[in-house]
Structure formats: C-alpha cells, structure tokens
C-alpha cells in the first residue's frame, strides 16, 4: 500500500507550490486552509532564499512555520519534482512575488505541463515578445495561465474585457485609475495639505511601497495598462506607453530618506497644476488610457467633477471600458484594487477555475 496520503490517489485533485510568502502569499495560505480549497493540495512553499517541500502534502496553516525553519536553498527543480511526485492530476505553480526573475520562468513552467497562477505582473506586462511566448508555451504544454490577480486585485476587469471580445465587441477606449496608492493620494489632494505630506502619510499607513517612488514612477500602472490593452488585441510593447513619472528628476537616484526629506522642495510645481485645474472646476487624477488605435499613456490628467474618477474614495480603482456596444456610456468597474485579502482571493479563484476545468474533462 502506498505511503502517500489519500489525496495523491484521488482522481482530479490539484497540487500546488507557492512562491512568495509575503502579505499576499500569507493571505493565500489562510484561504487554502478553508473548505473552499479542499481539493487543492499544497506540496511546496518558497521565498527568494529557501523552500520546504513535501510531495505528500503540507498543511497550509503550518507552511510558514515550516519554511521559517527550513535550511534547503531555493531550487525550482525540487519544487517541480514535488508537484510531479504528488501524483495529482493538475500541477500548479503560484507566483505571489513581484520578482522579474521568477516571472521570466513562467513560460518554461507552462511548456513543461505546469499551470501557472500569478499576481506577478512582470511577465504579462513586460516586453511583448515575452507575452507572446507565454501564450505559445501554454498552448504547447496544454496548460492555463491564471492572471486575475495581476490587474485590479481580482476586480472582474480582465474577465469582462475578454468576455466582451469573445462576443464580438471591440474596445474603443479604456481609461481608469489603476493604482490604489495614487488613487488615495489624489483623492485627498485638495490643496489643504502639501503633496509631500500626503506621500509620507500614505507610506505610514502602508498604502505605498516602503519606497514611494515605486508607486509614483508609474511603471506599475503602465504594466497593468499593457496587460489590459493586449487582452483587448493591441500588440503594444513597453516602449510604446508614454509614462509620466511623479518622481522629480533630482530625487530619482537618492536614498529613500533623502527622497522623503526633500520631496517638499517640489510641492509648488504640483500645487500650481492642481490650482490651475481647480480654476476650471476640475481635479487631478493619475490616469491610464489607451485608445482604439493603441495609443497608450499613463500620467496626470485634469478631469471634470462628473468624471467617474473624480468620485473615487480611499484606494479604490476604476476601469471605464468604452466599446462598440458600450459607446454611449462606458462600462465602469470600480472597487478595492489593492489589498492582500482580495488579491489572494483572486489567486484562489484562478486555482479553483483550473481545477474545475480539469474536473469537467
């Protein structure tokens, strides 16, 4: 009789390895311990340095403790071998990191017969050639790529866009606020407080990255725009997106503390833009836009008070889709676009979708 636990032999079960145990990965581990994930079996967990694997299965509630106590160096081959040795029908790699190096391996995993579920935008939002390679690898490996968590933290944006396209609809324009950090900053920026003070507060509250330049630079928003535009059929490469960075040139290469200490020196320039917009009854929002011809831009824009982006609150995201059939009034999707719990739920949703498709045969 096999020493492996019963789930290994159960037809249709899915095994997964989790890469990344930060806030999103930890939130996913909590969800994997719920009844909703009963047919999903964790066999490996890793961070950038170490890993712990067991083809017979790991209890999600114990995975972080086991990883913390591990001494085995990170090695993809051992993680993938645990998936194969599990005997599970579906083998899935979950990327909850933000690592470009990890994202570069997605295509190889797909081609080897492993599904990939990712919150990491680097592969889909990187060079167009890498995006095409992902699709080729998925086809050759007969594998799926779960990407709901890459844009909007699981808001039904990608799924809606693809459904519209499948129905023969055509995207005419896409516009929105794709960053929870930048949403919060400009929802609060009314001239009563300097912008630099709001940046420091966003950092204290955990709304921004420890280095706020990661958010203020616009690169993350540009990646999300590329993912959406490509899903709509635009073959846009990274250098074709015009990105307006809010990081002053003089502060791009200094250390974080220097950046925070000196950011006030540039408040006047941004305040002039805000005040000019207010004179016309408008507000500033950091918008991402792509039009019917594939022209894409990310940066500050003045919007009317009636614009959907002007009515956002907190860290909410907004996606306004104008299509051939939604031309008179755009289809608007808005809501929490950041946060570990909703992002982890998007990952779980993709895991369950892959499992369900396999169960249907």
C-alpha positions in Angstrom: 0.0 0.0 0.0 1.3 3.5 -0.9 2.6 5.6 1.9 1.3 8.7 0.2 -1.8 10.3 1.7 -5.2 9.6 0.1 -5.4 12.9 -1.8 -2.5 11.8 -4.0 -4.5 9.0 -5.5 -7.8 10.9 -5.7 -8.7 11.5 -9.4 -8.9 15.1 -10.3 -7.1 16.6 -7.4 -4.7 19.5 -7.9 -1.3 20.1 -6.3 0.4 23.4 -6.0 3.6 25.1 -4.9 3.5 28.7 -3.6 6.3 31.1 -4.4 6.3 34.1 -2.1 5.1 34.3 1.5 4.7 38.0 1.9 1.4 39.6 2.7 -0.3 38.2 -0.4 1.2 34.7 -0.1 0.3 34.6 3.6 -3.2 35.6 2.8 -3.5 32.8 0.3 -2.2 30.3 2.8 -5.1 31.3 5.0 -7.6 30.7 2.2 -6.0 27.4 1.3 -7.0 26.2 4.8 -10.7 26.8 4.2 -13.2 24.3 2.9 -13.4 26.1 -0.5 -9.8 24.9 -1.2 -10.4 21.3 -0.1 -9.3 19.8 -3.4 -6.2 22.0 -3.7 -3.2 20.5 -2.0 0.0 22.4 -1.1 3.2 20.5 -1.6 5.8 23.2 -1.5 6.4 26.7 -0.3 9.3 29.0 -1.0 10.7 32.5 -0.7 13.6 34.0 -2.5 16.2 32.1 -0.4 14.8 28.9 1.0 12.0 26.4 0.5 10.2 23.5 2.1 8.6 20.7 0.0 6.7 17.5 0.8 5.0 15.6 -2.1 2.7 14.1 0.5 1.3 17.5 1.3 1.7 20.5 3.6 -0.9 21.9 6.0 -1.3 25.5 4.8 -1.6 26.6 8.5 1.9 25.2 9.1 3.6 26.2 5.9 5.0 29.5 7.1 6.5 27.9 10.2 8.0 25.1 8.2 9.5 27.5 5.7 10.9 29.6 8.5 12.7 26.6 10.0 13.9 25.3 6.6 17.5 25.2 5.5 17.1 24.0 2.0 18.1 26.5 -0.6 15.6 27.6 -3.2 15.7 25.3 -6.2 12.9 25.2 -8.9 13.7 21.6 -9.8 12.9 20.3 -6.3 9.6 22.3 -6.3 8.5 21.0 -9.6 9.6 17.4 -8.7 7.3 17.6 -5.7 4.4 18.5 -8.0 5.1 15.5 -10.2 5.7 13.2 -7.3 2.4 14.2 -5.7 0.5 12.2 -8.4 -2.1 15.0 -8.6 -3.8 15.4 -12.0 -3.3 19.2 -12.1 0.1 20.7 -11.2 0.1 24.4 -10.5 2.8 27.0 -9.7 1.5 30.0 -7.8 3.6 33.2 -8.1 2.9 35.6 -5.3 6.1 37.5 -5.7 7.0 40.7 -7.6 10.2 39.2 -9.0 11.1 39.8 -12.6 13.4 36.7 -12.4 10.5 34.5 -11.3 8.2 35.9 -13.9 10.8 35.1 -16.6 10.4 31.4 -15.8 6.6 31.3 -16.2 6.8 30.3 -19.9 9.1 27.4 -19.2 6.8 26.0 -16.5 3.8 26.2 -18.8 5.7 24.4 -21.6 6.6 21.6 -19.1 3.0 21.0 -18.3 2.6 23.1 -15.1 -0.3 25.6 -14.9 0.7 29.0 -13.6 -1.4 31.3 -11.4 0.2 34.7 -10.8 -0.2 38.0 -9.0 3.2 39.0 -10.6 2.7 41.5 -13.5 6.2 41.3 -14.8 5.6 38.6 -17.4 2.3 39.8 -18.9 3.2 43.5 -18.6 6.8 43.2 -19.8 8.1 43.1 -23.4 5.6 42.0 -26.0 7.8 39.1 -27.0 7.6 37.6 -23.5 3.8 38.0 -23.6 3.6 36.1 -26.8 5.9 33.4 -25.5 3.6 32.8 -22.5 0.7 32.1 -24.9 2.8 29.8 -27.1 4.1 27.9 -24.0 0.6 27.5 -22.7 -0.6 26.0 -26.0 2.4 23.7 -26.3 2.0 22.5 -22.7 -1.8 22.4 -22.8 -1.7 24.5 -19.6 -3.6 27.5 -18.3 -2.3 30.9 -17.0 -4.3 32.5 -14.2 -3.9 36.2 -14.3 -6.9 37.7 -12.5 -4.7 39.0 -9.6 -2.4 41.0 -11.9 -4.9 43.8 -12.5 -7.3 45.3 -10.1 -6.6 42.8 -7.3 -9.3 40.5 -8.6 -11.9 43.0 -9.8 -13.6 41.4 -12.8 -11.8 43.5 -15.3 -9.8 41.1 -17.4 -12.6 38.5 -17.4 -15.1 41.2 -18.5 -12.8 42.5 -21.3 -12.3 39.0 -22.6 -15.9 38.1 -22.5 -16.8 41.3 -24.5 -14.2 40.4 -27.1 -15.4 36.8 -27.3 -18.9 38.2 -28.0 -17.5 40.2 -30.9 -17.4 43.5 -29.2 -14.5 45.9 -29.7 -12.7 48.1 -27.3 -12.8 51.7 -28.4 -11.1 53.2 -25.3 -10.0 52.2 -21.9 -9.4 54.7 -19.1 -9.0 54.4 -15.4 -7.2 54.7 -12.1 -5.2 51.5 -11.7 -3.1 52.3 -8.6 -4.6 52.2 -5.1 -1.7 54.3 -3.8 -2.1 57.0 -6.5 -5.9 56.9 -6.1 -5.6 57.6 -2.3 -3.1 60.4 -2.9 -5.2 62.3 -5.4 -8.5 61.6 -3.7 -7.0 63.5 -0.8 -5.0 66.2 -2.6 -7.3 69.3 -2.4 -4.7 71.9 -1.6 -5.2 71.9 2.1 -2.0 69.8 2.6 1.2 69.6 0.6 1.5 66.6 -1.7 4.8 65.6 0.0 2.9 65.4 3.3 0.3 63.1 1.8 3.1 60.9 0.4 4.6 60.5 3.8 1.2 59.7 5.3 0.5 57.1 2.6 3.8 55.4 3.5 3.0 55.4 7.2 -0.5 53.9 6.6 1.0 51.2 4.4 -0.8 52.4 1.3 2.5 52.9 -0.6 5.6 50.8 -1.0 8.4 51.5 1.5 10.0 53.4 -1.3 7.1 55.5 -2.6 8.9 56.1 -5.9 7.9 52.6 -6.9 4.3 53.9 -7.0 4.9 57.5 -8.0 7.1 56.4 -11.0 4.0 55.0 -12.9 5.7 51.8 -14.0 3.3 49.5 -12.2 0.3 51.3 -13.7 1.9 51.0 -17.2 2.3 47.3 -16.7 -1.4 47.0 -15.9 -2.3 49.0 -18.9 -0.2 46.8 -21.1 -1.9 43.7 -19.8 -5.4 45.1 -20.4 -4.5 46.6 -23.9 -3.0 43.3 -25.0 -6.0 41.4 -23.8 -8.1 43.7 -26.0 -6.0 42.8 -29.0 -3.4 45.6 -29.1 0.2 44.5 -29.8 1.8 47.2 -27.7 5.3 47.0 -26.4 6.7 48.6 -23.3 8.4 51.5 -25.0 5.1 52.5 -26.7 3.5 53.6 -23.4 4.1 57.2 -22.6 4.6 57.3 -18.8 4.7 60.5 -16.7 6.6 59.9 -13.6 5.8 62.0 -10.5 9.3 61.5 -9.1 11.4 64.7 -9.6 14.5 64.0 -11.7 16.7 65.3 -8.9 15.3 62.7 -6.5 15.3 59.5 -8.6 18.7 58.2 -7.5 18.9 59.3 -3.9 18.2 57.1 -0.9 14.6 56.8 0.4 15.1 59.0 3.5 16.7 61.8 1.3 13.8 61.5 -1.1 11.2 61.9 1.7 13.1 64.7 3.3 13.5 66.7 0.1 10.2 66.0 -1.7 8.7 69.2 -0.3 11.0 71.2 -2.5 8.8 70.2 -5.4 5.4 70.8 -3.9 4.9 74.2 -5.5 5.1 72.8 -9.1 2.4 70.2 -8.4 0.3 72.7 -6.5 0.3 75.0 -9.5 -1.1 72.2 -11.6 -3.8 71.4 -9.0 -4.8 75.1 -8.6 -5.0 75.6 -12.4 -7.3 72.6 -12.7 -9.4 73.8 -9.8 -10.0 77.2 -11.5 -11.7 75.3 -14.3 -13.7 73.1 -11.9 -11.5 70.1 -12.4 -9.4 67.8 -10.2 -6.2 65.9 -10.8 -6.2 62.2 -11.2 -3.4 59.8 -12.2 -5.0 58.1 -15.2 -4.1 55.3 -17.6 -5.5 55.5 -21.1 -5.5 53.5 -24.3 -7.5 54.4 -27.4 -8.8 52.4 -30.4 -5.5 52.8 -32.3 -3.4 51.5 -29.4 -2.0 54.9 -28.3 -1.3 54.4 -24.6 -0.5 57.0 -21.9 -0.1 57.0 -18.1 0.1 60.2 -16.1 -1.7 63.1 -14.5 -4.9 64.4 -16.1 -7.4 67.0 -15.3 -11.0 65.6 -15.1 -14.4 67.1 -14.6 -16.2 66.7 -11.3 -18.7 64.5 -13.1 -15.9 62.1 -14.3 -16.1 58.7 -12.6 -12.5 59.0 -11.4 -13.4 62.3 -9.6 -15.8 60.4 -7.4 -13.5 57.7 -6.1 -12.8 57.2 -2.5 -9.9 55.7 -0.5 -7.7 53.4 -2.5 -10.4 52.3 -5.0 -9.5 51.5 -8.6 -11.6 52.4 -11.6 -11.8 50.9 -15.1 -14.0 52.6 -17.7 -14.4 50.5 -20.9 -15.9 52.2 -24.0 -16.7 49.6 -26.6 -18.6 49.4 -29.9 -21.6 48.3 -27.9 -21.0 50.4 -24.8 -20.3 53.6 -26.7 -22.9 56.0 -25.4 -21.8 55.3 -21.8 -18.8 53.3 -20.8 -19.0 50.1 -18.8 -17.4 51.1 -15.4 -15.9 48.6 -12.9 -14.7 50.1 -9.6 -13.9 48.9 -6.1 -10.9 47.9 -4.0 -8.0 47.4 -6.3 -5.4 46.5 -3.8 -5.0 44.6 -0.5 -3.7 41.1 0.3 -7.1 39.5 1.1 -8.7 40.4 -2.2 -5.6 39.7 -4.2 -5.3 36.3 -2.5 -8.9 35.6 -3.3 -8.2 36.3 -7.0 -5.4 33.8 -6.9 -7.7 31.2 -5.3 -10.4 31.9 -7.9 -7.9 31.1 -10.7 -6.8 28.0 -8.8 -10.4 26.8 -8.5 -11.1 27.6 -12.1 -8.2 25.5 -13.3 -9.3 22.7 -11.0 -12.9 22.9 -12.3 -11.9 22.9 -15.9 -9.9 19.7 -15.3 -12.7 18.1 -13.4 -15.1 18.7 -16.4 -12.5 17.0 -18.6 
